[in-house]
Amino acid sequence: MQMKINNDTYEVITSQDITHIEKAVDKSSLTMPLVAVYCGSRLGNSEVYERAARDLGQALAKNGMGLVYGGASIGLMGAVADEVINSGAQAVGVIPTFMLKHEIAHQGLTRLHLTDTMHTRKTVMAEYADAFITLPGGLGTLEEIMEIATWRQLYQHEKPMIILNINGFYDRMIEHLKYTTEQGFMKQQDLDRLVVCNSINEAIDLLLTVVTLNGSVDTDKMVGQ
C-alpha cells in the first residue's frame, strides 16, 4: 500500500511486515545510533518542558546520536526533532496514516515511515532504536515507555531505557512503580532497568557508555511467532 504526502509517495508499513521488519527498517545507511524519544505532542504548561526537549535534541546530536520518534512537527516531539535536525544529526519519524489528520509530519526528517497502526509504529521505532528516553507527555507517552519496559521484562530486547524526570514530572509514577514492586507485582530488577535521570547531562553520560549501533529487538517474539 502506498500513500502520497506533498507529492512524495511512501510505502505504508503494515502489521504483516512486522515478522520481516528488517526489510522495512534498513539501518545500513545510518551513520549514527538512534535514540527513541517518547514525549508529548503538546508543549505542556511550563516552558521548562520545551526547553528540555530542545536541549536533549542538541545534546544527542552533539554526542553523535540521532533520533527516532513519532514523526510529528508539533509539541515536544517537534521541538526535539527540530534541534536534532538543525544540529546536523539524523532523524527518523514513524507515524500511522490515521494520525496525519491530527499530527503534521515533520518536513525535515532524514527518513519518514508511514504505518497502518500504532502497534506497527511502535515496533518500527523499537527496531530502529538503540536506546529509549522518555520526556514528559500524556497517555501515549506513558503507554510507550510502559510497553517497551514490558518487552524488556519479557526479554525481547536489552536496550537501555531512561526516564528523563524533568521538573519532577515522573515523581508520582516512580513512586507508584516502587509501590508495585513492594506489593509483589513487579520484580526489583525490572524496576531498576527503568533508569531515572534528573538531568540531560546525566542521561547523555549514561548513553555514551552503553549505546551501540545496530542493536535489535526480537520482533518475531513480539508478534507471537
C-alpha positions in Angstrom: 0.0 0.0 0.0 1.2 3.5 -0.8 0.3 7.0 0.3 1.3 10.4 -1.1 2.2 13.4 1.1 3.2 16.7 -0.5 3.9 14.9 -3.8 6.1 12.3 -2.2 5.0 8.7 -2.3 5.5 6.4 0.8 5.2 2.7 1.2 2.9 2.1 4.3 4.4 -0.5 6.6 1.7 -2.9 7.8 1.3 -5.4 10.6 2.1 -8.1 8.1 5.6 -6.6 7.6 6.5 -7.0 11.3 7.6 -10.6 11.0 10.2 -9.4 8.4 10.8 -6.0 9.9 14.4 -5.9 8.7 13.1 -5.5 5.2 11.2 -2.3 6.1 13.8 -1.0 8.5 17.1 -0.6 6.6 19.7 0.7 9.0 22.6 0.2 6.6 22.7 3.8 5.5 22.6 5.2 9.1 25.9 6.7 10.3 25.0 7.0 14.0 22.9 5.2 16.7 19.4 6.4 17.1 17.7 7.1 20.4 13.9 6.7 20.5 12.4 9.6 22.3 8.9 9.3 23.7 7.3 12.6 24.5 4.2 14.7 24.2 2.5 16.1 21.1 1.8 19.1 23.3 4.2 21.5 24.9 2.8 21.4 28.4 2.0 24.3 30.7 5.6 25.2 31.6 8.3 26.4 29.2 10.8 24.1 31.1 9.4 21.1 29.1 10.0 22.6 25.7 13.5 23.8 26.8 14.3 20.3 27.9 13.2 18.8 24.6 15.3 21.2 22.7 18.3 20.7 24.9 18.0 17.0 24.6 17.9 17.2 20.8 21.0 19.3 20.8 22.8 17.1 23.2 22.0 13.9 21.2 23.4 15.4 18.1 26.5 16.9 19.8 27.3 13.5 21.1 27.0 11.6 17.8 23.5 10.2 18.3 20.4 10.7 16.1 16.7 10.4 16.8 13.8 8.0 16.1 10.4 9.3 17.2 6.7 9.6 16.3 7.3 11.8 13.3 5.2 14.9 14.2 6.2 18.5 13.9 4.2 19.7 16.9 4.7 19.7 20.7 7.7 18.3 22.4 8.0 15.8 19.6 8.6 18.6 17.1 10.9 20.5 19.4 13.3 17.6 19.9 13.3 16.8 16.2 13.9 20.4 15.2 17.1 20.5 17.3 18.4 17.1 16.2 18.0 18.1 12.5 19.3 21.7 12.9 22.3 20.3 14.7 23.1 18.0 11.7 22.2 14.6 13.1 19.9 12.0 11.5 16.2 11.9 12.5 13.7 9.1 11.6 10.0 9.7 12.0 7.3 7.0 12.2 3.7 8.0 12.0 0.4 6.0 11.4 -1.6 7.1 8.4 -4.7 7.9 10.5 -2.6 10.3 12.7 -1.9 12.5 9.8 -5.3 14.0 10.5 -4.1 15.2 13.9 -0.3 15.5 13.7 1.5 17.1 10.7 4.5 15.1 9.7 7.9 16.8 10.1 9.2 18.0 6.7 12.9 17.9 7.6 13.4 14.3 8.5 16.2 12.1 7.2 13.6 9.4 6.7 9.8 9.2 7.3 7.9 6.0 7.6 4.1 5.6 7.5 2.4 2.7 9.2 -1.0 1.2 9.3 -1.4 1.0 13.1 0.0 2.3 16.4 1.4 -1.1 17.1 3.3 -1.2 13.9 4.6 2.3 14.5 6.0 1.2 17.9 7.6 -1.9 16.5 9.3 0.0 13.8 10.6 2.6 16.3 11.8 -0.2 18.6 13.7 -1.8 15.7 15.5 1.5 14.8 16.2 2.4 18.4 19.5 1.7 20.2 18.1 3.2 23.4 14.9 4.8 24.7 14.4 8.1 26.5 11.1 9.3 27.9 10.4 13.0 28.3 7.2 14.4 29.8 4.0 13.5 27.9 0.5 12.2 28.1 -1.3 8.9 27.8 0.6 7.9 24.6 4.0 8.6 26.2 3.1 6.6 29.3 1.9 3.8 27.2 5.0 3.7 25.1 7.6 3.6 27.9 5.5 1.0 29.8 5.2 -1.2 26.7 8.9 -1.1 26.0 9.7 -1.8 29.6 7.3 -4.8 29.4 9.1 -6.0 26.3 12.4 -5.8 28.3 10.8 -7.7 31.2 9.9 -10.4 28.7 13.5 -10.5 27.3 12.5 -9.0 23.9 15.4 -6.6 24.0 18.3 -5.5 26.1 18.4 -1.8 25.3 18.8 0.9 27.9 15.6 2.7 29.0 15.8 6.1 30.6 13.1 8.2 32.2 14.1 11.8 32.0 12.4 13.2 35.0 12.3 16.9 34.0 10.8 19.2 36.7 9.9 16.1 38.8 7.3 15.2 36.2 7.5 11.5 36.8 7.9 11.5 40.6 4.4 10.1 41.2 4.8 7.4 38.6 8.2 6.4 40.0 6.6 6.1 43.5 3.8 4.0 42.1 6.2 1.7 40.4 8.1 1.3 43.7 4.9 0.5 45.4 4.0 -2.0 42.7 7.3 -3.7 43.4 6.8 -3.6 47.2 3.4 -5.3 46.6 4.9 -8.2 44.7 3.6 -7.3 41.2 6.9 -6.3 39.7 10.5 -7.6 40.2 13.1 -5.2 41.6 15.4 -5.9 38.6 12.7 -4.8 36.2 12.2 -1.6 38.2 16.0 -1.0 38.2 16.1 -1.3 34.4 14.0 1.9 34.1 16.8 4.3 34.9 15.7 7.6 36.2 17.8 10.6 35.2 17.1 14.1 36.5 19.2 16.0 34.0 20.0 15.7 30.3 23.8 15.5 31.1 23.2 12.5 33.3 21.2 10.8 30.6 23.8 11.6 27.9 26.6 10.3 30.1 24.7 7.0 30.5 24.0 6.7 26.8 27.6 7.3 25.9 28.7 4.3 28.0 26.0 1.8 26.8 24.7 2.7 23.4 25.9 0.7 20.4 24.8 0.9 16.7 22.6 -1.8 15.2 21.1 -3.3 18.3 17.9 -5.3 17.6 14.5 -6.2 19.0 13.2 -9.8 18.7 10.1 -8.8 16.6 9.3 -12.5 15.9 8.5 -13.0 19.6 6.6 -9.7 19.7 4.0 -11.0 17.3 3.8 -14.4 18.9 5.8 -16.4 16.3 
